[in-house]
C-alpha cells in the first residue's frame, strides 16, 4: 500500500491510500480520485517527505508530517479532511484491536485453516477459535458449505 499526499486544482490538500503507484495512475485517469472537500477530480500528487526508518529505528518511526493545509481565500476549511482522517485512524485502531484479540485468543493453524475449519464444522474435531491462511477459492468453498469464515484484517503498516 502507498499513501500519497494529494492536491486538487483548488489547492485543497488531502491524502489517500492506493494498492500501488499504477493503481493510483489508473484511478486518476478514470477520474475515480476526487477531493473530499470540493469534489474536484483534477487531482495531482503533492510534495511529501518520505518516511525512512533505519535498522536501529524500526518500529519507532515518528509519524509522517501531515500535509499542509490550503491557505488560499477560496479554500474550504480543513475540517472535513481532518474528520475523515480521524475516522480512518479510529477504524484502523478498532481493526488492530480486533486482530490483536483474535491472535491472542485463537490458534494459528496456518495453511491447514480450511481443513481444520471443515473438520470442526462436520464434528470430526472439537470446536475452538482458529485463524490461518486460505486461498480465495478455499474461503469461497468453505462459505458454500455453510462454514462461517471471515478475513482477518490486514493493515497497511503490516505490509511494510
Secondary structure as UniProt FT lines:
FT   STRAND          2..8
FT   TURN            9..10
FT   STRAND          13..18
FT   HELIX           21..29
FT   TURN            30..31
FT   TURN            36..38
FT   STRAND          43..45
FT   TURN            56..59
FT   TURN            73..74
FT   HELIX           79..105
FT   STRAND          107..110
FT   TURN            111..112
FT   HELIX           113..121
FT   TURN            122..123
FT   STRAND          130..132
FT   HELIX           136..144
FT   TURN            145..146
FT   HELIX           156..159
//
